[in-house]
Amino acid sequence: MDYTSLSNTELVRLCGREPKNRSAWIEFHTRFDQRIRLFAYRECRKQIGAGPPPFSQVVQDIVQDVYLTLIRNQGKALKAFKGLNENSIYLYLGVIVKNIVSNYLYSITPPRLPALEKSLDATVYDHQQKTLLLRDSLCSDYIDTEEQVLFQDFLRRIEEILDQEYLEEDRERNRLIFKLFFLEGFDSNAIAEQFGFALSAKRVANLICLMRNALKDKLKRP
């Protein structure tokens, strides 16, 4: 099989179905390793801050944890990847990296340090919210409470509004931008640079502004 001819989605699904397929994983590494490392580096800089030489080891540990997450439980995360378009894998990997860095920071930050109390509380809160807001993307196990069901209904309503506002060919792109900005906290520059959209940061910012206005207008209606 010529693995280089596979689309991103086909390759990811193949790795999920055949977690021991060495050739498929070599191709996966060739395509995505540099992007995973870039995500890890930037997220560590953002959440932890670049320090002395151990910082590079932290980044390396995060990258290794990403691969462990992908292959754990017979490739459960990869099997559940939906992959609606070629850019979906970048969103998926970016979210996984963000969660792993948050978990790492939470595990190493001593609660007794007063100077970090506020940021630590924020980190814990963000981590809990991500588990709730993006559980479908991360395929994590959860208890199906009424609150979570209502939240999913709310997200579906948002997607319906976005679909009504934009042309069919732009809908999936705009859904991804919505998730990256409103649920994951990436700014317009990071979205334009990291996730493969053929858009400038200014155009992404304009789209986000239009989305916000449309949602505020439609959601306040009965």
Phi and psi in degrees as a GROMACS rama.xvg file:
@    title "Ramachandran Plot"
@    xaxis  label "Phi"
@    yaxis  label "Psi"
@TYPE xy
-90.7714  96.1036  ASP-2
-68.2964  -24.4284  TYR-3
-69.1171  -19.0747  THR-4
-85.3706  -9.59224  SER-5
-73.2852  145.298  LEU-6
-70.2991  167.034  SER-7
-57.4183  -45.5555  ASN-8
-64.4711  -42.5051  THR-9
-63.1158  -40.6815  GLU-10
-66.1856  -44.3336  LEU-11
-62.3752  -43.6644  VAL-12
-65.5306  -36.3318  ARG-13
-64.4721  -42.918  LEU-14
-63.5609  -33.2512  CYS-15
-69.7644  -40.4372  GLY-16
-73.1922  -35.1622  ARG-17
-125.465  73.6687  GLU-18
-62.9505  -13.9026  PRO-19
-103.168  9.07249  LYS-20
-78.1581  97.3294  ASN-21
-61.4953  -41.1995  ARG-22
-64.9645  -39.2377  SER-23
-64.6282  -39.8902  ALA-24
-71.9324  -30.4807  TRP-25
-62.7106  -43.6072  ILE-26
-66.2267  -40.4539  GLU-27
-58.0521  -47.1357  PHE-28
-61.7887  -42.9432  HIS-29
-60.2784  -41.8367  THR-30
-79.1865  -40.2951  ARG-31
-114.097  -11.8864  PHE-32
-62.3047  -42.9595  ASP-33
-62.5852  -39.5878  GLN-34
-68.4148  -39.3646  ARG-35
-60.4089  -44.5237  ILE-36
-65.0486  -37.8989  ARG-37
-65.1766  -45.0566  LEU-38
-57.5221  -46.8086  PHE-39
-63.2662  -44.5894  ALA-40
-61.4452  -48.6143  TYR-41
-68.2951  -37.9273  ARG-42
-70.2267  -37.1178  GLU-43
-65.6033  -41.7401  CYS-44
-60.4938  -39.986  ARG-45
-71.3776  -46.891  LYS-46
-90.5769  -33.1641  GLN-47
-107.277  -39.4482  ILE-48
94.292  138.276  GLY-49
-75.7403  124.872  ALA-50
-119.53  -145.785  GLY-51
-68.0699  -176.569  PRO-52
-46.0396  -34.3799  PRO-53
-56.6204  -19.0808  PRO-54
-56.3145  -41.9313  PHE-55
-64.523  -32.4171  SER-56
-70.5651  -36.3788  GLN-57
-61.1119  -45.3253  VAL-58
-59.7926  -43.9005  VAL-59
-62.5433  -40.7463  GLN-60
-63.7696  -39.3279  ASP-61
-63.4203  -43.5594  ILE-62
-59.9994  -44.7369  VAL-63
-62.2443  -39.2526  GLN-64
-64.9527  -33.1772  ASP-65
-61.3856  -48.2046  VAL-66
-64.4947  -38.286  TYR-67
-63.1178  -38.9373  LEU-68
-63.4442  -38.5497  THR-69
-69.9074  -33.4462  LEU-70
-97.866  -11.3045  ILE-71
-61.3884  146.831  ARG-72
55.0648  48.8473  ASN-73
57.693  40.0772  GLN-74
72.1658  33.9664  GLY-75
-56.1561  -44.4306  LYS-76
-63.2688  -39.8676  ALA-77
-72.0339  -36.8112  LEU-78
-63.5182  -32.0503  LYS-79
-87.3434  -5.02062  ALA-80
-63.3682  126.815  PHE-81
-83.3019  -41.746  LYS-82
56.4561  62.5687  GLY-83
-72.7001  -22.8093  LEU-84
-152.566  179.277  ASN-85
-66.597  -21.9306  GLU-86
-87.9214  -10.9507  ASN-87
-59.471  -34.4599  SER-88
-63.7301  -31.1174  ILE-89
-70.7984  -39.3648  TYR-90
-61.0543  -46.002  LEU-91
-59.9237  -50.4119  TYR-92
-65.9922  -38.0295  LEU-93
-62.5837  -40.7841  GLY-94
-67.7214  -41.694  VAL-95
-60.5122  -45.8203  ILE-96
-60.6595  -44.7804  VAL-97
-59.9524  -42.7507  LYS-98
-67.1283  -41.051  ASN-99
-64.6661  -41.1328  ILE-100
-64.2937  -41.6492  VAL-101
-61.7748  -43.3578  SER-102
-62.2546  -41.4023  ASN-103
-62.11  -47.8802  TYR-104
-61.9555  -41.5855  LEU-105
-63.849  -37.2039  TYR-106
-73.5492  -26.4938  SER-107
-104.068  -7.96986  ILE-108
-89.4843  114.349  THR-109
-68.5944  123.312  PRO-110
-61.127  -19.3642  PRO-111
-75.6407  -9.92182  ARG-112
-80.8722  108.079  LEU-113
-58.766  -37.4889  PRO-114
-63.8973  -24.6579  ALA-115
-102.49  4.70497  LEU-116
-59.5409  -46.0786  GLU-117
-66.1938  -46.9894  LYS-118
-67.2994  -33.4768  SER-119
-66.2611  -43.6686  LEU-120
-59.0015  -40.9956  ASP-121
-65.7028  -38.7875  ALA-122
-65.3164  -43.7162  THR-123
-61.6619  -43.1171  VAL-124
-62.8631  -45.3596  TYR-125
-60.7527  -42.3802  ASP-126
-62.2403  -43.1703  HIS-127
-64.5514  -39.8927  GLN-128
-65.7599  -39.3498  GLN-129
-64.529  -37.8365  LYS-130
-60.6163  -36.2426  THR-131
-78.8158  -50.0699  LEU-132
-70.8051  -34.3491  LEU-133
-119.473  32.9644  LEU-134
-64.1534  -30.882  ARG-135
-66.5943  -39.1754  ASP-136
-69.0714  -37.612  SER-137
-92.6956  -11.682  LEU-138
58.5403  36.94  CYS-139
-84.3839  155.624  SER-140
-75.6911  143.601  ASP-141
-155.063  162.539  TYR-142
-90.8169  128.681  ILE-143
-81.3874  81.5615  ASP-144
-84.9384  164.556  THR-145
-60.2211  -38.5421  GLU-146
-61.0093  -42.3378  GLU-147
-68.0225  -38.6793  GLN-148
-63.3174  -43.8427  VAL-149
-62.6931  -37.7419  LEU-150
-65.4298  -40.1688  PHE-151
-64.1072  -37.4493  GLN-152
-62.8777  -38.0411  ASP-153
-64.6909  -43.1489  PHE-154
-63.5715  -39.4871  LEU-155
-63.319  -37.9869  ARG-156
-62.9185  -41.5883  ARG-157
-61.8818  -44.1406  ILE-158
-63.1865  -37.8169  GLU-159
-62.3214  -42.0515  GLU-160
-64.3318  -45.8373  ILE-161
-62.0438  -39.5592  LEU-162
-64.0469  -34.5852  ASP-163
-72.5588  -26.817  GLN-164
-84.993  -20.5587  GLU-165
-128.682  159.705  TYR-166
-63.5903  154.327  LEU-167
-57.2981  -39.3698  GLU-168
-69.692  -15.6296  GLU-169
-102.2  -5.40326  ASP-170
-64.7337  -48.4655  ARG-171
-65.4397  -40.1516  GLU-172
-58.7272  -44.7582  ARG-173
-69.8046  -32.8496  ASN-174
-61.9144  -42.5884  ARG-175
-65.4939  -42.8221  LEU-176
-63.2075  -40.099  ILE-177
-58.4173  -48.0554  PHE-178
-63.5803  -42.6827  LYS-179
-63.6733  -41.3795  LEU-180
-84.5478  -52.9296  PHE-181
-82.875  -27.8866  PHE-182
-104.798  -30.8984  LEU-183
-107.476  -13.3592  GLU-184
82.9813  13.9588  GLY-185
-74.5071  138.752  PHE-186
-85.4762  175.386  ASP-187
-63.978  -34.9593  SER-188
-64.4199  -45.627  ASN-189
-64.6849  -39.4721  ALA-190
-63.0985  -44.7647  ILE-191
-66.6759  -36.7419  ALA-192
-83.9428  -34.939  GLU-193
-101.175  -23.5411  GLN-194
-111.915  16.46  PHE-195
76.0818  12.5419  GLY-196
-79.0987  138.073  PHE-197
-84.3382  58.1281  ALA-198
-136.166  147.544  LEU-199
-78.087  162.905  SER-200
-60.5829  -36.876  ALA-201
-64.2693  -41.2611  LYS-202
-66.9245  -39.6866  ARG-203
-61.7748  -44.5084  VAL-204
-61.0072  -39.73  ALA-205
-64.8606  -42.0239  ASN-206
-61.9374  -42.5382  LEU-207
-61.9522  -42.117  ILE-208
-62.5023  -43.699  CYS-209
-64.141  -41.8982  LEU-210
-60.6476  -46.669  MET-211
-59.1528  -45.8117  ARG-212
-64.7324  -41.9106  ASN-213
-64.4468  -43.2188  ALA-214
-66.3535  -42.1245  LEU-215
-61.9715  -39.1875  LYS-216
-69.2614  -46.6279  ASP-217
-76.5302  -36.6058  LYS-218
-72.1754  -24.8588  LEU-219
-81.5628  -9.77493  LYS-220
-79.6724  147.463  ARG-221
